[in-house]
Amino acid sequence: MFSDVSGLRVGDDVRMAGVRVGRVDSIRLDNTVARVSFSIDATQQVFANTEASITYQNIIGQRYLGLSLGENPDTAILEAGSEIPLEWTEPSFDISVLLNGFEPLFSVLDPEQVDNITASVIAALQGDGGSVSTSWRRHRDLRSRWPNRIASSATSS
């Protein structure tokens, strides 16, 4: 069960540790939650402490269902047809919400600076952790150079 599966489609990959182990079979709405059914290779096992997330696969927005071991100590093997509870799932991430948060900053930057920040965000979404720290450093440096312009731009929106 998920609170949001935006971008996930029937036929998308199911992955464990980044390795494709199955496919999404169906997605359906059940009251206010989305139920995602999937199948995995017979050689793989899903445990009671498995967490599921909707993750970006690439820059064009394709997603996959990621399965990973959680901190729950229950390591019993789940049988086919079992359910991963809503509280052990991570919903789809909407990149437009992230980019809209940058709007006050983008309004005071030149296009090359916007391109640099955007490239860093994309690299971070693709799993490049170094890009997150680089992007944060650039953002902090820009805010220190133009704090009044960014703050006034944010309040005038």
N, C-alpha and C positions, 0 to 999 in steps of 0.2 A: 504494500500500500504506500502511496505517495500523496503528498499534498499538492504537488505540481510536477507534471511530466512534460512540460513544454519542450518541443523539439525532438522528443523520443518517438520513434516510429516502429511499427511492426517490421521485423526483419533486421533491426539494428543489432549490433554485437552485444554479447554479454561477456565481460572480461573479469578475470581474476589476475591480480598482479600485472595488469597490462596485457595479458595473453588472452586471445579470443578463445572462449570455451563453450560458447553457445549463441543462441539467438532469442530475440524478443518474439514471442508467439502472438500475444494479444495485449491490447490496452483498452480498458473500459472504465467508464465512470460509475461509481457506486456511491450514491448520495453526494458527499462532498470530497471523496477521495478517489484517486485513480488506482485501479488494480492492474498490475502488470504481470502477465504470465510469461514465463520464459522456460526454455529447455537448455540443458547443458549436456556436454559429452558424458557418456556413461562412466568414463574413467575419473571424473571429478566428483567431489562431494561438497555439499553445502551443510554447514554446521549451525546449530541453534544460536551461536553468537555472531552469525554473519550479519554485516551491515550492507545496505545497498544504496547506491548513489547514482544520480543521473549526471554524467560527466561529459564535458566537451571533448569531442574526438579530433576536431580540426577547426581551422579558422572560418570555414563557411557555415559553421553552426551544427554540423552533424553531432549526434550524441551517442553515447553507449551506456549500458547498464553496468556499473562497476560493483563487484562483490568483494568484500574484504572482511577479515576477522575483526570483530569488535572486542571490547573489554569485558563483556559479559563472560563469566566463568563457565557457562554451560556450553560444552563442546560436543553435545550429542549430535549425531548425524540426522539432518532433517530428511524426512521421507518426501517422495514426489508429491506435489500438491500442497505442501506445507506453506505457511504464510510468514513472511518477515514483517513484524509489527511496524506500524507507522513511526514510532519513536526510534526505530533503528534504521530509518531511511533518511537520505539527504535529497531534498527536492531539486528540480532543475534550476539552474542559475540563469537569470535573465540579464544578459550583457547590457541591454539598453538602460537598465537601472544604474549600472555602474558608470556607463559613459555619460548619462545625464548628470551624475554627481560631479563630473569634471567640467560641466558647462561654464561655471564662473571662472575657472582657470583658463579654459580654452579661449574665452572672450578677450583675454589680455595678452595672449601669446601670438607669435608669428607662426605661419604654417609649418615651418621646419620643426619648431619646438613641439607643436601639436603632434606631428608625425612621430617624433621621438617617444613621446609619452604613449601614444597609441601602440607603437611597436613593442614597447615594454609591457604594456597590459596584455597584448596578444601573446607574447612569449610566456608571460606568467600563466595565462590560461592554458597554455600548451605544456605546462609543467616545468618551466625553466625558473627555478627558485631564485637564481641570481638576478633575474630581471625584476623581481619584486623589490629587492633592496635598492637596485639601481634606480628604478622608477620612483621609489619613495625619496631617495636622496635628491633626485632632480626636482621633484615636487616641492620638497622642503627648501631647496635653494631658490626656486622661483618665488615661493611665498615670502622668503626673507627679502628678496629684491623688490617685490611689488606688493607688500601686504595691504596697503590702503586701496590699491586698484582692484585687487581680488576681492577684498571684503566689501567694497562698495558695489562691485558688480554683482556679488552674491545677494546683497540686500535689495538691489533694485530690480531683480527678476520677478 
